[in-house]
Amino acid sequence: MSRARATTPAAPPVVVADERDWNPSTKAGWFAMADAAGRSRPPARSTEQIAALPRIERRRYDEARALWHANLGPIHTPQLAAVFDELDEIVGSNRQDGDKVKPAAVLDALPGLGKTTAAMAFGRAFHRDQIDLYGPLVETGDGAWQRIPVVYLGLTSNTTMRSLNAMLCRFFGLPGADRGNADLLAHRAAECVAQCKNRLIIVDDVHFLDVNRRDGREVANHFKWLANTFPVTFLFVGVGLRARGLLDEGLFGSDAAFSQTARRWNVLALQPFEIRTAPGRRIWRQLLLGIERDLVLANTHRGMVATDLAAYLFARSSGHFASLMSLISRGCYRAIKTGTEALSVELLDAVRIDEAAETARGELHAALDAGLLSTHARPHATRTRTTNQPRPGNRPCEQEGAA
């Protein structure tokens, strides 16, 4: 009579951290980012399962969750969808012949609202669409060029005409990208743009240009030459570009009417989240629901973020996406490190984020406590907070459409 063998429980799968240290300002880095598959979400585990993991597997699991929480998104909010629609309309209709100037798009918004994230997400989608439509190669009579639909550049505070053209050459990986004068580098870059069928150039941190300085004016004027020469749509991204005079090219009074830039640049905006209106509160709740679904914490529960913490998170972030995501990411890291495996007011109170959000925090908490602001679908009437009332983060929010 044969004896049944005891079976050993299957070991949990090894979780490996997905590091993606690419530089999108180079062709290799941009392609790596654009072609990368979505991250694999770490598996959900109970506190008992986590405690039973061998030490090294526990560390790997926690590392994978830290990377996951640090890279949530992009979360498709109505603001992001509106920007995508406008960019698609501008880029998609810019099919003019090479002798015609194509209008540029400008994403101008306050810091911390996700401008760069939105621009790169659009660029990634456009890159993939162009490769799908036309293939990875551009055939010529004597061979083929690699199709490079999108170029990404990040300006610095000391960008000049020459360094800008060198950035373009470095993106394409041209040898000797730092050799030659501004004109030579520009013409080398122009050949790559034409031959590689480049259709979109994203220029980030344009607010570094100071049109009151000679170098800044030269670079701003150089962008006009590039727009005339390159068969592409430019997408400029920055903070306060209109206030800095970039749209008026530094001209004032009646001279501002002679600015070509103001006629060629189409300005788009990203607005902060707000909870003063019913639509604003619904959008805020939808954002938090999306975040809540993506968290990988053992003690997470339905409503932990979108209900229990809705008001608290608004007060802490002042409706700025970058501040919110920093708080969520660091909060999750602390929750994992301390073993609480959940987000709460008490845990998040110990997490500091950017100074602008911390400065606005007190005023927003006061407004929420006084009932002047609310994240409820139907705000209650203004009431005075007593000592035994919970703070906003602990006060449950009503469900959408609740009586």
N, C-alpha and C positions, 0 to 999 in steps of 0.2 A: 504494500500500500504506500503510495507516494505521499510525501509530506509537502504541503504548500509552502513555498518560500515567502518569507516576510518581505514586503516591498518597502523600499526607502522613499519617503516623500520627495517629490521633485523639488530641486533647489529653485529658488526664485530667480528669474532672469537677471543677468547682469545689466545694470543700468550704467551707461557711459555718458559722461557730460559732453554736450554738443557745442564745442567752442568754435566760434566763427569770427576770427580776427582778420577780417578783410579790410582793405582800404579802397573805398569806391572811387577815389581820385585817380586810380590807375585802371587800365583796361582789364587787367587780370582780376583785380579786386571787384570791379563793377560786374563782370561776367559771373564771378563766383557768387556774388550777392543775388544777381538777377536770376541765375539758373538754379539756385539752391532750393531744395524741396523744403516744405514746411517742417518745423521741428516736431519730433515725436513727443507727445505729452507723457511725462513720467506716470507710471501706473499708480492708481490710488491704493493706499494701504491703511489699515487700521493701526492704532497705537500699539496693539499687541503684535501685529505683524512686523512693524518697524522695530520694536524692542527685540524681536527674535532674530533679526538680521545679524550676521557676523559683522564685526566691527568695521572691516574695510568696505563691505557691501553697504552698510549703513552710511558711511561717509560718501560713497559714490552716489547713493540715492539722494542724500541731502544736497550734494553738489549739483546733481541733475535738476533738482527742484529749484535751487537758487538761480541757475541759468534760465530755467523756464519762466520763473516769475519776473526776472529782470528783462525778459524779452516778450512780454505779452503783447498781442496785437499784430498789425494795426487793427484797432477796433473800429468798425465801420459806423461812425456816427453820422447824423444828418449834416453836420458841418463838413465832414470829410467827403461825403457823397456829393454835396453841392460844389465843392472845389473840384472834384474829379470830373463832374459833368461840364463845368466851365472850361477846364483845361482840355478835356476831350474835344469840345466844340472849337476851341482856338487852334489846337494842334491839328485836328482832323480836317479843318477847313483851310489850313495854310498850305494849299497845293499850287500856289502861284508858280509861274515859270521862274527860271533863275535870274532873269533881269528885273524881277519885281521884289520889293522889300516885304518881308513877312512880319506882321505885327508880333510883338513879344508879350508874354504873360508875366505878371509880377505878383508874387505872393507876399503881401506886406501885412504883418500882424505883430502883436505884442510878443515879448519873449514867453516861452513856455507853453505855447498853444499847439505845438506839433507841426510847425511849418516844414521843417526839414523832413520829418517823418512822412508828411503828406506828399511832398515833392518826390521823395525817393520811391514811395509806394507807387505813385503814378508813373514815374520813369521805369520802374521794374515791369509794371503791366504793359506799358507801351513797348518796351524792349522785347518782351515775349511775343506780343502781338505781331510786331514787324518780322521777327524770325519765323513765326508760324506762317505768315503770309508769303514771304519772299525767300525763305531759306537762309542758311547761315553764311552763304558765299555770294559774292557779286562777280558774276562771270564777265571776263573781258576777252579781247581777241587773243591775248598772249598769256592767259592764265586766269587767276581769280584773286579777289581781295576778300578779306573777312568782313562780313556785314557787322557794323557797329552802330546800331540805331541811336544810342544815347551816350552822351558824354556828361560826366559830373565833375565840377570844379568847385573848390572852396577857397574863397578869397582870404587874404590876410590884411593886416593893418598897413603893410608896406608894399602892397601890390603895385607894380608899374606895368607899362605896356609890354616891356620885354619879359618880365616875370610871368605875366598872364599868358603870353604866347608860348613861353617855355612850359607852363603848366599843361597847355593843350598838347604840346609835343610829348611831354612825359606821359600823359594819359595814353596816347597811342603807342607808347613804348619805342619812340624813334631814337636811334642812337645819336649821341651828341645833342641831346635836347637842351643842354645849357650852353651850347656854343653858337655864336652868330648874333647879329643884331636883331632888333625887334622886327624889322621887315622880313628878314630871311626866315626867322622862326614862324612868323605869321603865314608866309607862303607855303612853308613845309606843312604846317597844320592844315591849311586850306586844301592842300592836295589830299590829305588823309580824309578830311571831312567829305570831300566830293567822291573820292573813290570808294570809301567804305559806306556810302549812303547813310551818313549820319543825318538824323532828322530832328533831334532834340538835344539841346545843350542846357543843362541845369547849372546855374551859377549861384552858389550859396554864400551867405554872409556878405551880401552886397552893401550892407550898412557900414562896412569897414571903409568904403570909399568916402573921402572927404572932398566934395567938389569945391571947397574953398582953398584947397591946396592944388598946386600945379599938377602933381602926379595923379591926384584924384580926378581932376578935370580931363587929363589926357586919357586915362583909362575909360572914363564915362564916354568920351568921344570915340574911343577905340571900339567900344561895343557897337556904336552906330556903323562903323566901317565893317566890323565883323558881320553885322546883320545884313549889310549890303552885299557882302562877298560870299558868305556861307549860305547854302540853301537849307537853312534849318530854322526851327522855332527856338527862341531863347526863353527859358523860364528863370527869372531872377527871384531870389528868395532873400528876405531881409526884414529888419525891424525899423519902422519909422522912415521909410524911404522917401515918402512925400515930404515929411517934416524936415528931412535932411537936405532937401533941394535937389534930389537926384532926378525927379521928374521934370523939373524946370531947368536942369543943367546949370544951376547956380545963378540963373538970371532973375532979376527982380523987377517989380512994377510992370510997366508996359512992355519991357524987353522979354518978359516971360512968355509972351505970345509967340515969340520966335523959336521956342523950344520944340525941336522935332520929337524929343523923347516923349513928351506928354501926349503927342498924337499917335505914337507907335506902341506905347506900353499900355496894356490892359491890366488894371489893378484888381486883384482878387483879395479877399480877406478871410481870415479865420477868427471867429468870435469866441470869447470865453463862454463856458457854460454858465447859465443863470437859472435862478429858481424863483424869480419874481412873477413869472407868468405860468399858467397851466401847461402850455407846450414846453416851456423850459424845464419844468419839474418832471414832465414825462421823459424828456430826452435824458435828463440826469439819471433818472431811474433806469432807463434802458442801458445807459453806459455802465452803471454799477451792476446790473444783472449780467451783462456780458463779461465783466471782470470776475464776478462771483463764480460763474460757470467754469472759468479757466483755472481757478485756484486748486492746488494740489496740497491740501492740508488734511491731516487725519481727522480732526475734529470740526471741520467745516460743516455748516448746516444751511439749509435754505433760508434766505433772508439775512444771513450774517452780514453781508455787505450792503445789499440793496435796500434793506429795511432797518436793521439795527444801527447801521453806521452811516446812513445816507446824509443826515444833517451834519454829523461830526466831520465826515470827509469833505463836505463842501466848505465848512469853516476852515479846515486845515489847508485846503488847496486853493481857496478863493476861486474855484471854478477853472483853474488852469490845468490842462491835461498833464503837462510834465511834472508839476508838483504832485498831482494825484498819483501818478504812476510811481514816482519816487517813494511816496509814503507807502503804497501798497507793496512794492518790491522789498523795501527795508523792513516793513512790518512782517511780511511773510518770512524773511530771513530770521528775524528775531523770534517769531513763533516756532520755527523749526529748531533754532539753537536752544531756546529755553524749554522745549518740549511741550509747550502749551498747544501747539498745532491748531491754533485758531486766532482770528483777529478780534480785538476788543478795544474799547476806549482806553482801558488801563494799559494795555500793551502799547498801543499807538502813541499814547501820551509821552512815552519815553523815547520816541523816535523823532529826531530833528531833521527837517528838510531845508529847502532854500530859504534865505533870509527874507525875501519878499513875501513868501507865503506865511512865514512865522510872524512877520510884522502885521499882516492883515488879519491874523487869526483871532486876536482879542476882540476886534470890532465886529467880526462876523459872528463869533460866539455870543456876543452881547445882543446882536440883532435877532439871532435865533432864539435865545433865552426869553427875550421880550415879546416874541411872537411877530416881530416885524418882517421876518423871513421864515419860510417853512419849506421843507421838501415834501410835505404831504400833498397828495393829489388834490385834496380840498382843504386848504389851510384852516385851522381853527381861528376863532377870533382872538385878538391880542389878549394875553393874560400875563399876569405878573408871576415870575418864577419864585416859588417858596423854597425853603432850605431842604425840604424832603422831596422835592421834584427831581426826577432824573435829568441829567444834562442831555443836550440834544442828541448825542450819539446813542444814548440808551433808550430814547423815546421811540417806540415803534411807529413806522410810517404806515398810513392806510394803503391798502391795495388799490390798484387802478380801478376806478368805477365803484369803490365801496361806498356804502351809504354813510 
